[in-house]
Amino acid sequence: MILVTGATGLVGTYLIAALLKRNKQPIRALYRSGDKLETARAVFSTYITQGTSTEIFDRVEWFAGDIIDIPVLEKAFEGVTEVYHVAGCVSFQPKDAELLRKINREGTANMVNLSLDFKVEKFCYVSSIATLNKSPKQDFYTEESHWDPELKNSIYAISKYGGEMEVWRATEEGLNAVIVNPGIIVGSGFWNTGSGRLFSGLKKGTPFYMEGGSGYVDVRDVVEIMCLLMEENKFRQRYILVSENVSFKSCIDQISIILGKKPPKTKIPNWGLKVISWIETLLSYVSNYTPKFSKELLLGLFEENRYDNTKIKESLDFKFIKISDALKVHGENYKEFLKS
């Protein structure tokens, strides 16, 4: 039996499809709410099986639960031999610090502890490139870009790093585990959350762009690599999952053209978003408004971060989907979504 957490999110939904395609073991998928389950079903039918029956989707044993609820987790682990731990919380807002710690660190500790108790044979943890810190002499982030607590790391990065530490601790206790560090994941269906906002945020076009850049990867590559790493027993390692390093300007330009909008021409100065962040923070104090920007997030928008994917390409002889092709596929899917 394979256990998948975070099964109704972007990565989880595509991972379920990849595992079903392999058809090796029964799958038990952990989810938190019926609404999210129905969203995953719709994404599965629309974007993964292209409108065909969801009968294969119903072969999965859907299990309601939460990774911070140990009694429920114990039931979910019965008969499990492999675990894909995808569930996590993403936020850059200081008010969510405790929630991030609870889910990303304590939740991961629960997952690895129960994996040890139930003699799980294989474990894959989805972390983030946010946990990588490079030295001033490095041009690219690599798997050897180790955590530096002296840097101004985001609360999200701190919580995901805590999760990684729980996994490494478990490997010392005998768990066969691998960690993947994906970049910005491009996919279809979850248009109003995470990287889906790359598309929904540009549906009306924008005249502005930021000068930074980051590493991008197609969700289909992420889940394929996760399956291959588990099948080939690539344990006690971590791997950066990035297809290409792309500037935010280039990404916005490509998506704008796909959506039939004019590419932006005006660069937002560093101080511009900082003013917006200050105003949003002020609003959050006097109302229920949730800021879209944090200081940590703003710093990232103006940084040109580049990632080295050599290790995963050589380990699996893997060829990534080009980001221009990924943006085209998912951009076209978003256009069809707008029509419907």
N, C-alpha and C positions, 0 to 999 in steps of 0.2 A: 504494500500500500504506500502511495506517495501522498504526503501532506503538503499543501500549498497554503501559505498565509497571504493576506492581502490579495485574495483571489479575484476580487471584483474591481480592482484598479486597472490602470493601463497595462502595466507589466504583467500583473497577475492574469488578466483575461487572455492576453496573447500567449502567456506561458501555458495556461490550461489547454489552449488550442494546439500548441507544439507538442505537449505531452500526449494528448489524445491522438494526434497524428502518428506518434510512435507506437501507441497502443500496447505498451508493455505491462503496465501494472494498473490496478484500480487507483482512482484519484479521489482523495478527500480534500475538499476546498473550504477553507475557513472564511466566513464572511460575517459582517456585523449587522447589516440591516437588509430587509427585504427590498427596499427601494434600490439599493446598490446592486443587489443580485439581478433585478430586472434590467437595470442599466447595462450590466455586463452581458446579459442575454441579448439585448438589442445590439450592442457593439459586436458581439460574436456573430450574430446573424447577418448584420449589415456589412461589416468591413472584413470579416475573416472568412466567412463561408459565402459571401456575396449573395445574400438573400435566400440561401437554401434552408432546408429544415434545421431546427435547433435540436433535433433528436439526439445528436451526438453530444450536445451540451448537457443534456439530461442524464447522460451516463455517469456524470460526475456525482459523487456523494457530497452534497452541499451541507456544510456543518456550521450552524450559527454559534458564534463564540468570539472571544476577545483574547488577545495574547497576554493581557494582564490579569486574566481570570484563570488562576491555576487549576481549580477543580474541573472547570470545563475543558481546559487544555488537556488534562490527564485523560479524559474520555476521548478527545480528538486524537491522541497519540496511540490509542490501542491498535495494534497490528501494523503500525507504521514502520517502514524500513528506510525511507528517504524523505528528506524535508527540504523544501524550497521556501526560505523565509524572506518574503517580499514585503510584508506589512511594515508600515512606518508612518511617521507624522512629519510633514514638511511645513515649516513656518520659520519666519525670520523676525517675528515680533517678540520683544522681551516678555510680554505678558504670558506667552505660551511656553516659557522655559521649563516649568514643572511638567507640563503635559509632554513636551518633547523628551525630557529625561525619563518619564514614566513609560512611554511607549518605545522609544528607540533604544534606550539602554536596559531598563528593567524588563521590558517585554522580550528583548533579545536574550537576556539572561534566563528568563523562563524557558524560552525555546531551546537553548543549548543544554540547560540543566535537565529538562525532560528528555531530550534526545539521548543524553548519557544514561539516564535512568531506564529508558525503554530500549536501550541498545540499538539506536538508529545507526544504520551503516554509512549513510552519506548525508551531508548537510551543505546547502548553498545559501549564502547570505548576500542580499543585495544592499550594498552600502552606497557610497557616492564619491565623486571626485572632490567633494567639499572637504573630505578628510585628508587630502594631500597637501603637504607644505613643502615647497622647494627652497633650496638655499639660494642666496643672491647670485651664486656662480652658475646656477642651472638655467638653461634656456627653456627646457621642457619639464613638465611634471612627469615623473616615472613612478613605478611601484616602489622605488627606493626613496621617494620624497616623503620622509617621515614627519610625523606630527610634531609641531613646535608650539608648546603651550605659551610661549612668550609673544606669539603673534596675536593680532586681533581677530580671532576666529569667531564665526557666527555661532549663535546658540544652536542652530541646526547642525552645523559641523561638529560642535562639541558633543551633542547627543549621539550622532552617528558614529563618531570616533569611540564613544563609550560602548556602543554596540559592537564595534569591531574588537575592542579589548575583551569583551565577554566571549566572543568567538575564539580569539587566540587562546584565551585561558582554557576553553573547553578542548582545544586541540592538544594542549599539554596534558589533559586528562584522558585523552584517547579518542576524541571525536574526529572523524574524517570530515574536514570542513574546507570549503573554498569560499573566498570573498571576491565579489565583483564590484568594481567602482565605475558605474556608468556616468557618462557626461549628460548633457541635456538630451533627453529621450524624445524623439519625434515619433508620433503615432496618431492614430485616428480614433474618433469616437468620444473622447473625453475633452470636449472643446472648451469647457468653462473652468477647467482646473489644470494646474501644473503647466506643462509645455503646450497643452492645447490652446492656451491663450496666445501663443505665437500666431495662431490663425484667427481666432475669434477677435483678438485685439486689433486686427488689421482689416476687418471686414469693411470698414468705412474708409480705410486708408489712413495715412498719417504723414505729416510734413517733416517729422522729426526722427532722428536716429541718435544712438549712443556710439561712442568711439571704441568701446571695448570689444572683446571676443571671447569665445570659449570652445570647448569640444562638444561635438554633436554626434548622436548615434541613432539609428533607426531601431524602434522597439523590436522589430522582427529579428534583427541581429542580436540584440540583448538576450532574448529568450533562446535563440538557437545556440548561442555560446554557452549559456547556463546549462542547457541539456548536454552539450558536448563535454563540458568540463566534468560533469557528474558521470557521464558514460565512460570517459577515459580516466577517471580517478585522479584528477589533477588537484590533489588536496594539499593543505598547509601552504597555500599560495594565495596571492591576491592579484587581480588582473584589471588594468584600466580598459574600459570598453568605450572607445572613442573612434569613430570612423574618420573624421576630419576636424581640424581646427578652423573655425569660420568666424569672421568678424560679425558683430551684430548688424552692421550696415549691410553686408552681403546677404545675411539671412533675411532681413526685412525687405531688401530689394527683391529677392527671389519670390518671397511670399506675396508681396504686393503685385508683382507682375502676374503671378498665377491667378490671383483674385481679381485681376483687371483694374488695379489701382496704380496710381503714379508712385514710383519709388520716392522716398523722402530726400529732401535736399538740405534741410537745416539741421546742423549738429547741435544737440543740447549741451550747453556748457556744464562743467562740473558743478558750479554753484546753482544751476537751474533746478536740478532734481533735489538738491539739498534744501532749497527753499520749499519745494513741494513737500518734502519729507517733514520739515519743521511745521508747516501748516497742518499736515495730516495728523501729526502727533498732538498738536494743540486741539484739533477737532476731537480726537479720541478721548481727551481728558474731559471735555464738556458735553460729549454725546456718546452714543453707542457705535460711532463710526469706527470701522476697522481699517487702519492704514494699509496702503498697498506697498509702500516702500519702507525699508528700515535702513539704518546707517550701513549695516553689513551688506545688504542687497545693493545699495547704491555704489559702494566701493567696487563690487563685482562688475557692475555695468560699465565702469570706466577702466577696467583692467583688461589687458590683452593676455589671457591665459592660454597656454598651449600644452598639449598632452601627447605623450609618446605611446603609441599602441603597438610597438614592436613585439613586446613579450607575448601578447595574446595571438598576434598574427603568426609568430613563429611556433608557438606551442601547439596550435591547432591547424596550422597552414590555412588560416581563415582569410577570406576576402570580404571586406565590408561593402555594404550598399553605399553608393555615393550619396552625399547629403543632398546634392541637387536633385537626384532621382527620388530620394525620400521625401523632400519637400514637395516635389511634383505630385507624387502619389497621394500623399495625405492632404495636400492642398486641393486637389481635385475632389477628394472625398468630402472635404469641408464645403466645397461649392455645391456638391450634390445635397449635402445636409441642409444648406441654406435654401435650396429650391424646395425641399420637402417640408 
